[in-house]
Amino acid sequence: MNKESIILSIETAILEVEKYIQKYNLSQETQLTLHTLKVLKLLKEEFIQDKEIINERLLRGYKDICTTTAIQYEESNFNDAIFIVNRDLENNIENYKYLDLLRMDFGKGNPI
């Protein structure tokens, strides 16, 4: 697994979300951007801590984020960065692409 590459793509996605918030003067972050930042930061921590097994709940939550951003932020750098992270996760974490979304369970457990 290329953890350095994944961390770099996560950091890029975090920057794109923050730029998006600044560009559109979102004084109060939308729920989606708030959740996106939280999940990205938690995922980054998992990789920095060099955990052998990444929290499945985080991965499932990230898949939720990908689905939602594809609808609301299509054709933006924000969306592109989110999908680069998704691609990296699919290529580096066995069974990631087979995980179910959290859906209505998002935000009801630990850590998300």
N, C-alpha and C positions, 0 to 999 in steps of 0.2 A: 504494500500500500504506500502510495506517495503522499504522506501526511503533509509535507511542506507545501506541495502544490495545492492540496485541499485547503490548508490554512490561508494561503495566499488568495485563493478564489473567494473564500469566506470574507477575508478582510476587504477585498474589492467590492463584494456585494454590500457589506456594511457601509462603505463609503458611498456607494451609489444610492442606497436608501437615504442616507443623511443628506446627500446632494439634492435628492428629490424633494425632501421635506423643506430644505432651504429655498429651492427654486420656486416652489409653489406657495411659499410663505405659510406653511402649515403651523400656525402658532400652537395648535393642539394637534398632536399626531393622531392620525386616524387609527382605529383599532388594528387595521391590517398592518400599517407601518410599525406600530408598537409591537405587535406580535412578531413581525418579521425580524425586527432588530433583536428582540429577546431570544428567538430561536437561533438566529445566526450567532449571537454572542455565546450562547450556551454550547452550540456545536463547536465553535472555535475553542472553547475551554476544554471540551472533551478531547480534541485532537492535541492541544498543547500539553495536556496532562498525560498524553501518550497512552491512553487507555486501550487495552487490547480489544475490548468489546465496547462499541459506542452505544449509548443508551437508545434502545429501540423506540422508546416513546418520543425522543427528540427527532429521530429519523422519520417517524410517521408524521410528526407535527410539521416537519420540513416539507414533506410531500403535500400536506394541506396548503402550506404557503405557496408552493409552486402552482398548484391548481388555481388558487385565488388570484395570484399575480398575473397569470396568463390571461385571465378574463379582464381584470381591472387596469393593468398597466402594460398591455401588449404594445410592442414596438417602442419600448423605452430602454434606456441603458439599465435602469433598475431591473426590469424584467429579464434582460439579457444576462445580467450578472447573477440573478437568482438561478437561471437555468444552466449557467456554467457550473455553479456549485452542484446542482442536481446531477449534471452529467458526470462530474468528478466522483460524486458519491456512488452513482450507478456503476462506474468503471472500477471503483476501488473497494466497495463494500459488498461482499457476497450477500445475495438475497435482498439487497436494498430495493430493487425494482419490484420485488414480489410483496413488499410490505403493504398493508392496508393503510388508508388515511385514518386519522383520528376522528375526523368529522365532528359530530356533536360532543365528543369527549374532549375536544381541544379546550385547554384551560382548566380542566377539572381534576387534573392529577399532578403528580410531582415528576419532573420539574415544570411541565406545561400541561 
